[in-house]
Amino acid sequence: MRTMDRRDFTASFLGALGTLALPVHLPWQTGLRVDGSRISAHLALLSELGKNPQGGISRVAYSEADHQARELAMGWMREARLDPTVDAAGNIVGRRAGRDPSLKPLVIGSHIDSVPEGGNYDGQVGSAGAIEVARTLDAGGVTLRHPLEVMIFQNEEGGTIGSHAIAAGLTTEELDRVAQGGKTIREGIRFLDGDPDRIDSARRTKGDIAGYVELHIEQGGILDERKIRIGIVEGIVGIRHWEVTIEGFANHAGTTPMNGRKDALLVAAWCVEAVNRIVRSVPGRQVGTVGKLRVEPGAYNVIPGRVVFGVELRDLDDTKVTGLWRRIEAECRRHAEAAGTRFTASENLAIMPALTDPRFRRAISDAARKLGLSTLSLPSGAGHDAQEMSRLGPMGMIFVPSVGGISHSPKEFTRPEDIENGANVLLQVLLDLDGA
Amino acid sequence: MRTMDRRDFTASFLGALGTLALPVHLPWQTGLRVDGSRISAHLALLSELGKNPQGGISRVAYSEADHQARELAMGWMREARLDPTVDAAGNIVGRRAGRDPSLKPLVIGSHIDSVPEGGNYDGQVGSAGAIEVARTLDAGGVTLRHPLEVMIFQNEEGGTIGSHAIAAGLTTEELDRVAQGGKTIREGIRFLDGDPDRIDSARRTKGDIAGYVELHIEQGGILDERKIRIGIVEGIVGIRHWEVTIEGFANHAGTTPMNGRKDALLVAAWCVEAVNRIVRSVPGRQVGTVGKLRVEPGAYNVIPGRVVFGVELRDLDDTKVTGLWRRIEAECRRHAEAAGTRFTASENLAIMPALTDPRFRRAISDAARKLGLSTLSLPSGAGHDAQEMSRLGPMGMIFVPSVGGISHSPKEFTRPEDIENGANVLLQVLLDLDGA
């Protein structure tokens, strides 16, 4: 007689069920709950790495703090028996076998890098939540039909680089781009123990995954304002970045008369105003931002000779974004020429909008209802790794409220109970999709 | 019998003339000429220190290159038997005794630090020219009635710091201010072998000098445009600097709707436009510049939470500058409040306008006429150490043309013959003032 513990028993029992292709909503599974206090404790530990003096974190991808946070997450993955490895693109991938070897994996995850002077929730809630869901399954002795993968993607904030490497690959040009912290992406991947020379080995193709679900804070204020607990994401806006350069002429600020100047900053100021005005000139939820701007040479007494700034546009409709950019470009070019300066722009990021899968949205809605949580369908104004992963298979996203809608800021905050709710919804959605 | 060389003879002869208070325009003096090729050679050597890849120099005060350039200049002073020392404020002072110990020194000089990405002429022409004038006197065996001092002032580009220390002293607050290169002024002075703890020993008071004359490139385009060889400076404009901070709120650029933003850069852009418009709104030669601007945190996907920028205003009439600033401040404050942001401004430089002495202007005019050089009277839009030195005694300035009016730029250029002309005018003016 072979001894069989509860986990083995469950596995074999569910395995049998799986082959019958029945929905698997067994009471001891739908009754499973994550440990919210453990997620909180993990988030508290993460908040120490790259901590700002004024609160929040500056844990830019490829920094020492980023590396440390990943080590921490891999430790938790090991505790959840996820057997984490780092793929060639520098993403952390934790795996748990499923009962049916013919099935493609269900993937959950997020990121743990941050913007400069960012907060403690963006990406981290989804990462800690996904690991906790895997741990809860393990502790509950539940083995899914599908293999489960928990992914922590590298450099989300620099343009979903890690998930892009998985879903679309990285070109040599992209690998050589300098990321926020000063390293090239190639150097960054190496720093994170990836292998840029074998980058293609990290890549997957359409159909390689059964689906992807990401838990994330809303980062906007809609759920918080309306006191809704769970957001069902309709789709993720496209994001495009242009780097604009205005070349004027650096000259003496005291001796060059006002009408003899080629002031690059004056032109850039007109452009910043134009971006804002043009984006607001049409109805809709599109947004446009000039978030970075550098003045050269940058002294009180020198007329700016060169200004480089970044324009970001986002919307669910890429045609609209293209139209807005054309207007911005035309007006800035006009301003530049009128002031005797030169306008150039290069697009350096183009992430297409991504819609979520209706089946995934229904699973989120069902899970929330069972857990007694109110829901609202809404688009995501922020980009996410989920956007990249939707190239590989159906995708869904669960939002939890951000207090005051504040994000990418040390003041970012999501209540512990909302994080716990979100992770429980993720767990139930996973069980639902696994059984479907 | 005491042997007497030509120099001793001249000295005793002129000494006798001096006591008779006769004008001293002896033929072998007015016939003295500087060595233009030596000035050119010295300027070429200076252009190697802090050289930019694209030409010109970045020899910001207190940098290694600044220190090296000063060592070079001190070597040339020694060759001119000027016996250079560094005063407690970090200025280089070369001395040559006069025939009449009761007289105060005539002072000539300029500076050799530069703005970031500056050129090879601003300050350097006057410094090399003044040393060459002293060397020409020495080689010609001419000892003036007055003691002669050649000064190379430290950190002119950061707000005439060295000459200000001599003419007005530096407060503890000023010493602790961080200069362009990152060092505090105190650290910078120490780096240049000055002694900030004894800073007051460098200070002089009104009447301590018989006069100050500075040779400088125009830095504007008036002389070059009109093909005039020598500019007779009427006065130096006042310069005032304000540091403006706009405090908005750093938030996620994707999830924060356009009408829910507190975008510090948008407000700063309005302010940059306002500075330009307001300065141009009244007749006159006043100038206003926003030359530096820093965005925080500075990423594509974060709404700027904080922008710090510098406003500079210049005019010969300080009342006009004050009036313009009041209008700029009021409009920027209005913009900031309308956008839910906070405006603060602090003045961190105020140099009052300085008029040149009529006697000195006449001496320049006479010297140029004797040398067959055309002249034009004009104001200086640039600030100079001469402005500070005018607190101590009568002051004059000689301008030579800047090709195309370009300055504070690697493209700054003044023709060797114009530099030689300027130095010859300086020499003759010195002889004139000494004899007067």
HADDOCK unambig.tbl for C-alpha pairs under 7 A between the chains (distance, minus, plus):
assign (segid A and resid 116 and name CA) (segid B and resid 297 and name CA) 6.30 0.50 0.50
assign (segid A and resid 117 and name CA) (segid B and resid 297 and name CA) 6.70 0.50 0.50
assign (segid A and resid 219 and name CA) (segid B and resid 252 and name CA) 6.90 0.50 0.50
assign (segid A and resid 219 and name CA) (segid B and resid 255 and name CA) 5.88 0.50 0.50
assign (segid A and resid 220 and name CA) (segid B and resid 255 and name CA) 4.70 0.50 0.50
assign (segid A and resid 220 and name CA) (segid B and resid 256 and name CA) 5.80 0.50 0.50
assign (segid A and resid 250 and name CA) (segid B and resid 408 and name CA) 6.98 0.50 0.50
assign (segid A and resid 250 and name CA) (segid B and resid 409 and name CA) 5.90 0.50 0.50
assign (segid A and resid 251 and name CA) (segid B and resid 406 and name CA) 6.01 0.50 0.50
assign (segid A and resid 251 and name CA) (segid B and resid 407 and name CA) 5.37 0.50 0.50
assign (segid A and resid 251 and name CA) (segid B and resid 408 and name CA) 5.31 0.50 0.50
assign (segid A and resid 251 and name CA) (segid B and resid 409 and name CA) 5.83 0.50 0.50
assign (segid A and resid 252 and name CA) (segid B and resid 219 and name CA) 6.90 0.50 0.50
assign (segid A and resid 252 and name CA) (segid B and resid 407 and name CA) 5.26 0.50 0.50
assign (segid A and resid 252 and name CA) (segid B and resid 408 and name CA) 5.07 0.50 0.50
assign (segid A and resid 253 and name CA) (segid B and resid 289 and name CA) 6.34 0.50 0.50
assign (segid A and resid 254 and name CA) (segid B and resid 287 and name CA) 6.52 0.50 0.50
assign (segid A and resid 254 and name CA) (segid B and resid 314 and name CA) 6.60 0.50 0.50
assign (segid A and resid 254 and name CA) (segid B and resid 381 and name CA) 4.58 0.50 0.50
assign (segid A and resid 254 and name CA) (segid B and resid 382 and name CA) 4.59 0.50 0.50
assign (segid A and resid 255 and name CA) (segid B and resid 219 and name CA) 5.84 0.50 0.50
assign (segid A and resid 255 and name CA) (segid B and resid 220 and name CA) 4.66 0.50 0.50
assign (segid A and resid 255 and name CA) (segid B and resid 381 and name CA) 4.51 0.50 0.50
assign (segid A and resid 255 and name CA) (segid B and resid 382 and name CA) 5.58 0.50 0.50
assign (segid A and resid 256 and name CA) (segid B and resid 220 and name CA) 5.78 0.50 0.50
assign (segid A and resid 257 and name CA) (segid B and resid 287 and name CA) 6.53 0.50 0.50
assign (segid A and resid 258 and name CA) (segid B and resid 287 and name CA) 6.10 0.50 0.50
assign (segid A and resid 266 and name CA) (segid B and resid 272 and name CA) 6.33 0.50 0.50
assign (segid A and resid 266 and name CA) (segid B and resid 273 and name CA) 6.31 0.50 0.50
assign (segid A and resid 269 and name CA) (segid B and resid 269 and name CA) 4.33 0.50 0.50
assign (segid A and resid 269 and name CA) (segid B and resid 270 and name CA) 6.93 0.50 0.50
assign (segid A and resid 269 and name CA) (segid B and resid 272 and name CA) 6.43 0.50 0.50
assign (segid A and resid 269 and name CA) (segid B and resid 273 and name CA) 6.62 0.50 0.50
assign (segid A and resid 270 and name CA) (segid B and resid 269 and name CA) 6.94 0.50 0.50
assign (segid A and resid 272 and name CA) (segid B and resid 266 and name CA) 6.33 0.50 0.50
assign (segid A and resid 272 and name CA) (segid B and resid 269 and name CA) 6.43 0.50 0.50
assign (segid A and resid 273 and name CA) (segid B and resid 266 and name CA) 6.30 0.50 0.50
assign (segid A and resid 273 and name CA) (segid B and resid 269 and name CA) 6.61 0.50 0.50
assign (segid A and resid 285 and name CA) (segid B and resid 257 and name CA) 7.00 0.50 0.50
assign (segid A and resid 287 and name CA) (segid B and resid 254 and name CA) 6.54 0.50 0.50
assign (segid A and resid 287 and name CA) (segid B and resid 257 and name CA) 6.51 0.50 0.50
assign (segid A and resid 287 and name CA) (segid B and resid 258 and name CA) 6.09 0.50 0.50
assign (segid A and resid 289 and name CA) (segid B and resid 253 and name CA) 6.35 0.50 0.50
assign (segid A and resid 289 and name CA) (segid B and resid 303 and name CA) 6.65 0.50 0.50
assign (segid A and resid 290 and name CA) (segid B and resid 300 and name CA) 6.69 0.50 0.50
assign (segid A and resid 291 and name CA) (segid B and resid 298 and name CA) 5.58 0.50 0.50
assign (segid A and resid 291 and name CA) (segid B and resid 299 and name CA) 5.19 0.50 0.50
assign (segid A and resid 291 and name CA) (segid B and resid 300 and name CA) 4.70 0.50 0.50
assign (segid A and resid 291 and name CA) (segid B and resid 301 and name CA) 6.32 0.50 0.50
assign (segid A and resid 291 and name CA) (segid B and resid 302 and name CA) 5.58 0.50 0.50
assign (segid A and resid 291 and name CA) (segid B and resid 303 and name CA) 5.36 0.50 0.50
assign (segid A and resid 291 and name CA) (segid B and resid 304 and name CA) 5.45 0.50 0.50
assign (segid A and resid 292 and name CA) (segid B and resid 295 and name CA) 6.24 0.50 0.50
assign (segid A and resid 292 and name CA) (segid B and resid 298 and name CA) 4.31 0.50 0.50
assign (segid A and resid 292 and name CA) (segid B and resid 299 and name CA) 5.12 0.50 0.50
assign (segid A and resid 292 and name CA) (segid B and resid 300 and name CA) 5.85 0.50 0.50
assign (segid A and resid 293 and name CA) (segid B and resid 295 and name CA) 6.38 0.50 0.50
assign (segid A and resid 294 and name CA) (segid B and resid 294 and name CA) 6.89 0.50 0.50
assign (segid A and resid 295 and name CA) (segid B and resid 292 and name CA) 6.23 0.50 0.50
assign (segid A and resid 295 and name CA) (segid B and resid 293 and name CA) 6.37 0.50 0.50
assign (segid A and resid 297 and name CA) (segid B and resid 116 and name CA) 6.26 0.50 0.50
assign (segid A and resid 297 and name CA) (segid B and resid 117 and name CA) 6.69 0.50 0.50
assign (segid A and resid 298 and name CA) (segid B and resid 291 and name CA) 5.59 0.50 0.50
assign (segid A and resid 298 and name CA) (segid B and resid 292 and name CA) 4.32 0.50 0.50
assign (segid A and resid 299 and name CA) (segid B and resid 291 and name CA) 5.18 0.50 0.50
assign (segid A and resid 299 and name CA) (segid B and resid 292 and name CA) 5.11 0.50 0.50
assign (segid A and resid 300 and name CA) (segid B and resid 290 and name CA) 6.68 0.50 0.50
assign (segid A and resid 300 and name CA) (segid B and resid 291 and name CA) 4.69 0.50 0.50
assign (segid A and resid 300 and name CA) (segid B and resid 292 and name CA) 5.84 0.50 0.50
assign (segid A and resid 300 and name CA) (segid B and resid 310 and name CA) 5.86 0.50 0.50
assign (segid A and resid 300 and name CA) (segid B and resid 311 and name CA) 6.81 0.50 0.50
assign (segid A and resid 300 and name CA) (segid B and resid 312 and name CA) 6.17 0.50 0.50
assign (segid A and resid 301 and name CA) (segid B and resid 291 and name CA) 6.30 0.50 0.50
assign (segid A and resid 302 and name CA) (segid B and resid 291 and name CA) 5.58 0.50 0.50
assign (segid A and resid 302 and name CA) (segid B and resid 408 and name CA) 6.51 0.50 0.50
assign (segid A and resid 303 and name CA) (segid B and resid 289 and name CA) 6.65 0.50 0.50
assign (segid A and resid 303 and name CA) (segid B and resid 291 and name CA) 5.37 0.50 0.50
assign (segid A and resid 304 and name CA) (segid B and resid 291 and name CA) 5.45 0.50 0.50
assign (segid A and resid 310 and name CA) (segid B and resid 300 and name CA) 5.88 0.50 0.50
assign (segid A and resid 311 and name CA) (segid B and resid 300 and name CA) 6.81 0.50 0.50
assign (segid A and resid 312 and name CA) (segid B and resid 300 and name CA) 6.17 0.50 0.50
assign (segid A and resid 314 and name CA) (segid B and resid 254 and name CA) 6.61 0.50 0.50
assign (segid A and resid 381 and name CA) (segid B and resid 254 and name CA) 4.56 0.50 0.50
assign (segid A and resid 381 and name CA) (segid B and resid 255 and name CA) 4.51 0.50 0.50
assign (segid A and resid 382 and name CA) (segid B and resid 254 and name CA) 4.56 0.50 0.50
assign (segid A and resid 382 and name CA) (segid B and resid 255 and name CA) 5.60 0.50 0.50
assign (segid A and resid 406 and name CA) (segid B and resid 251 and name CA) 6.04 0.50 0.50
assign (segid A and resid 407 and name CA) (segid B and resid 251 and name CA) 5.42 0.50 0.50
assign (segid A and resid 407 and name CA) (segid B and resid 252 and name CA) 5.29 0.50 0.50
assign (segid A and resid 408 and name CA) (segid B and resid 251 and name CA) 5.37 0.50 0.50
assign (segid A and resid 408 and name CA) (segid B and resid 252 and name CA) 5.11 0.50 0.50
assign (segid A and resid 408 and name CA) (segid B and resid 302 and name CA) 6.55 0.50 0.50
assign (segid A and resid 409 and name CA) (segid B and resid 250 and name CA) 5.96 0.50 0.50
assign (segid A and resid 409 and name CA) (segid B and resid 251 and name CA) 5.88 0.50 0.50
